[in-house]
Amino acid sequence: MKHTTYWLENVRLETGFQVEDGRVTATETATGNIKIDGGKVAAVTFDPIAADDTLPKRDAKGALLLPPFRDAHIHLDKTYYGRPWQAVKPARSIFDRIEEERQLLPKLLPTAADKAKEILELLLGFGSTFVRGHVNIEPTSGMRGLEAAQEALAAYADKLSYELVAFPQHGLLLSDSRGLVKQAIELGATHVGGLDPIAVDGDMERSLHAMMDIAVETDAGVDLHLHEQGAAGYAIMNRLADLTLDAGWKGKVTVSHAFGFASGTPAEAEQLAERFEEAGISVASTVPIGRMVMPLPMLHSKGVKVELGTDSLTDHWSPWGNGDNLEKAGRLAELYHMSDELSLTRALRFITGGVLPLNDAGARVWPAVGDDASGVLVQASCSAEAVARRAPRIASLHKGVVSWGQLQ
């Protein structure tokens, strides 16, 4: 559905907090109407629409509007989604998994564009209208994964926004993929990827310098897959902070996973977090559970931007990804004991790029006139309930376009 100008009527918006004895105990809402013009919010009113207003109207029927969700890390070019079920095969090391990929990718790539479209449709159904997609760039895939993702994203151009990471899954140095990654950026990828500079590439300095050099030469962002923990993980992340500041690349670098933060002492993790904040390095996380727990609340408290993502959507690396970032926010809240009303509302920021309907004082700050007319309509009384109960999604909007669901 496309309308240059229309009213989204009968939409539930958060308006404030109820406070008792200094604590937020509930979230107040009201039903309002939003005028959308040219993909932007033109007006927000809690008054009835004038009887003589002739603009088209779409009825939200009292559904709660939340800021649009962002999937900050998902692989678009290799998946079992939409294919017959397959569990993960055991592998002794990442090198075994890389060798498995070399055999598997030629079988997956011919239909990768269609599968990527299915992934995008799934993500839209869960409310994500922004995607940072990762695509393999290495000798086995060449540019085919990138081309498949670009074909899919072009088909959804009016329904979502995206970034694309040229990801050297088989090692930037190990597979001699530097030229391929640079070519991928020239062909439209937005970020230079990297992978475990010590464990996979075997040379932290050469690997990090190669990644950053490509980014600076092509004016691209950086998104490093980093699974390494302990002393290696800390050394890599500290060195990346150095190179980021040296290059003037503040705000352009992400570390995906960043498992090193889950090792070491709390003091070491806090010191590294302060370096990340200084360098403007963000962290993309899947909210891992089990023996390794990431200190995500600490990172946020130190000013590090933390965003959540799916990572693998049922593929040869993991069977667990489901594409639902609201579920991720709920997992984060549950894992870190964010069970009170205010904490649950704040958990939403990790999947919206920091955008919340209410600020910490309870003032309504979103949606506002001039904002993109993007959001997610959910079946919930407030954002706290939506996070805690993983509320059903009703419709997704992207710059005025109903990109998933139906509004009559």
N, C-alpha and C positions, 0 to 999 in steps of 0.2 A: 504494500500500500504506500503510495506517495501522495502527499498533499503539501504544496508550498506553504500554505497558511491554513491552520485549523485549530480548533479547541480540543484539548484533552480534558474532558469534564468528569466530575465525580471521582476525583483522584484523592486518595488519602495521603496527607503530608504530615510529617512530624513538626510540632510547633513549640515544644518545650518539655521540661522535666518537672515532675512532681518531686518535691523535696520534703523529707521529714527528719527532724533532728540532725540536719546537716548532711543527710544522705539522699541520693537519688533513689526513689522507690518505684517510679513508673515514668512512662513516656506519654506525653499528651499529643494527640493528633487532631486534625480537623480535615473535613472534606472540602477541597477547593477545585479550581479550574486553572489550567495552564494554556495560555495562547502560544502557539508555535508558529514561527514565521521564518522561512528560509533556513530551517534546521537549527534555529536558535530559540531560546525562551524569550518571548516578547512581553509576556505579562504573567503574573501569578496573583490570583485573587481568590478570596474566600467569599465573595459576593456572587449572587446569581448572575449568569450571563444574560445580557440585555435581551428582551423578547424579540427585538427587531434586528438582532445580530444575525447575519445571513451566512457566516462562515461555516464550513463543514464542522461536524462535531464527532468525536470518538469517545465512547463511554467506558471509563475505567471501572465502573460499577463498584466503587469503594475500595478497590485494590490499593495497597500501599506502594508508593513509588520510592525506590531506593536508587542511589547513584549507580551508574553502569559498572559492571565488574570487569576486571582486567586479568587475563591469564598471562602471567609474566614469564612462563617457561613451558613450552610444549613442543614436542617433535612432530612435525607435520608430514614428513616424507617416508616414515617407516612405521607401520602399525599392523596389528592383526585385527583392528577394529573393522567390523563389517565383513570379516572373513571367518572361516570355521575356527572354533576354539582351539587354541594351543597354549599350553602352559610353558613356563620358562624352562629351558634345558640347563642342567647344572653346568657351571663353568668354574675352573680352578682359579682363573685370573681374568683381568680385563683384556689381556692379550688373547685368551681363548675366545672371549666374546667378540673381539675385533675380527678374529679369523672366521668366526661364525657369520659375522656380518658380510664379509667378503663373499661368502657362498650364498647368503640369503638375499642380499640387496638386488642382484639381477632378477630375482623372481618377483620382488615387490615393486620395483620401479615402474614396470609397464602400466600398472594401475594406480600409481601413487597419486596422481592428480584427482581421480575419482574418490579415493579414500580420504584425501585431504579435504575435499568438499564435504564428505560425511562428517569428518571431525569438526569442521567449522559449523555445520548445522547443529551438531551436538552441543558445542560450546555456546552458541546463540541461545539454544533452548534452556541452558543453565544460567543465562544472563550475562555472559562475557561478550562484550562488544569491542574489546581490544585484545589482541593476541600478539605476543612476541613468540614467533615460531622459529624453531631451529631446524636447519636442513643440513644433511651430511655434505661436506665438500672434501672429497678425497679421491684418489685415483679410480676406485671402483665405481663410484657414483658420477664423477665428473660434475657437470652442471645439471644432470637430470633431476635430482631431487629439488634443486632450486627452481627449475623450470616447472616442475609439477606443482610446487607450492605457489608459485606466481600465477599459474593458470587457475588454481582454485581460488586464490585471493582476488583475482580479477573478476571472477564470477560473483563474488560477494562484496564488491567494491563499495556499494551503497549501504551495506548492512553492518560493516565493522571497519575498524582501523587496525593497522598492524605494523610490526617491525619484523625483519628477517635476519637471523644470525647465520653467517657462513661458518659452520661448525666442523672443524677438522677432527671428526670422531676417531680417526685412526692415528692421531698424533700429528700436530703441525709439522714437527721435525721428523718424527718417525716415518711418516708416509710421504715426506717431502711435498707437503701440500701448500706451501707458501704462495706459489704462483697461482694455484687454483683458487685459494681464498681471495687473493687480490682480484682475480678475474671475476669472482662471484660478486664482490663489492661493486665492481665496474658495471656489472649486469643488473644491479638493483638491490642486492642485500644491503642492509643498513648497519650491521654490526659484524665485527671481526670476532670469531670465536677462538677458543683455545681449550686445551685439555691437559690436566695434571702434568705440569712442566717437568717435574722430577720423575715421578713414577712411570709416566708414559714416554715423554720426550727425552728424559735422561740428562737434561741440562737446563737448569732453571734460568740462568742468565740468557742463554741463546733463545730459549723458547719464549720467555716474556718479552725480550727485545724484539723478536721477530713479529710477535702479535701486535705490540704497540707500534712498531715501525709501519706495518701495513695500515693500521688505523690512522696514524698521523698522515701518511702519504695520501690516503684516500678520503680523509676527513670523515671517518666512520666511528661509530661507537664500538665498545668492547664488551664482550660477555664471555667470561672464562668459566668453563666447567671445572670445579675444583673439589675433588673428593679426598685429597690428601689431608691427613691429620697429624697431630703431634708437632715435632720440631719442623718437619718439612712443610706442613701446612702453614705454620706461622711465618716461616722464612719466606715462602712464596707470597703470602698476603702482604707482609711488610714491604717486600721488594716491589710488589705491584703498586702499593701506595706511593713509594718513591717515584716510580716511573710515571705514574699518573700525574703527580704534581710537577715533575720535571717537564712533561709534555704539555702542561696546561690543559689537561683533559678532565678536569674536575667536573663531575656531574655526567660524564659520558661512559663510565665504567661500571659494570655489574660483575659480581662474583656469584655464580649459580652454585647452590648447595653450600659451599663454604664450610664444610664439615669440620675444618680445623677449629672453629669456634667452640665445638663440643668437646674438645680436648684441652689439656692445659689447665691452669688454675683460673679461678674467677678473675683475679687481678690481671693476669695475662690477657684474658679475653676482653676485659674492659679497656685495657691499654690499646689493644689492636682496634677495638671499636672506635676509640677516639681518633685513631689514625684514619680509619675509614671515613669518619665524619669530616675530618679535615680535608681529605682528598675527594669527597663527594662520591665515594664508591657505595653502590647499593648492593643489597643481597636479595637474591631470588631463592625461595625455599619451598619445598613440598611439605613442610611440617613433619619431619620424620618422627616416627614413634618406635619404641623398643629400647635397646640398650643406649642408643645415641639420642640425646635430647639437645636440640639447638637452643642457645640462650636468646631467642628472638625478642622477648620483652626487653631484655637488657640492651640489645642492639638498638631497638626503637628509642629507649630512654636516653641513649647516647647520641641520638640524632641521625642514626643510620637509617636510610630508607629501606624498608623491608616489604617485599611483595611476594605473593604466593602464586604457585603454578602447578600444573598437572604433571609435567615432565613426560613420562612415557604413558601413552594411552594403550594399555594392553598390547605389549610387544615382546620381543625376545629378551628385553632387559628386565621388564617387570609386568606382572599381570594386574596391578592394583589400580592404575590410573582410571578415573571415571569422567574427568572433564568438569566436575562440579566444584567451582571455587567457593561457593557458599558453604559447601560441606567442609572445605579446607578451613574456612574462617571458624566454623563451628568446632572443628578438631583443635585448632589453635586455642580457642577459648577454653575448651575442656581440658586440654593438656596443661595449660598454665593457670588453671583455677580461676578463670575470669567468669564467674557465675552470677555476679550481681548485675543489676540493671545497667548501670553506667558502663561497667567493664564490657558487657556484651555489646553495647552500642559502639564502643570504641574498637572492638575487634573487627568491625566491618571495614575499617580503614585499610587493612592489609590486602584487601581485594578490590579497592576502588581508587588506588593511587593516592590515598590519604583523604579523599573527599568524604565528608559526613554530612547528614542533614542538619545536625545540631552541633554547635561547638561545645567545648567543655562546660561553659556557663549555661548551656541550654538555649541559646539564641538560635533561631532558624537562619542558616546560612546557605542552604541549598534546597531546591533549585533557586537561582536568582536570575533576574533579567540579564540577558547577554550570554548566559551559559549555553553550551551545546544542549540541544533538546534530546538528551540521551538518558536512559535509565532502565530500570527493571521493575516491572509490576509483579508483586508477590502477594500471596494469600497469607497475610500476617497482620497483626494489630500494630506492630512497631518493629524497628530493626533489631531490638534485643530478642524478640520472639523469632524473627526470621533467622538470626544466627543460631540460636539455641536449638530450634526445631527444624532447621534446614527447610525453610518454607517453600512450598510449591511455587514455581514460576508461572506467570500467566502470559506475559508478553515482554519482549525486549525492544527498546527503541534506540536508534542510532541516528543522531542529528535529524530528528523528525521522522525518520523512516521506521515503521514497525517492521523490524528485521526478523522477528520470530513471534509466533502467536497471532491472535486475531483480536481486533478491537472494532466493534460495530458502531 
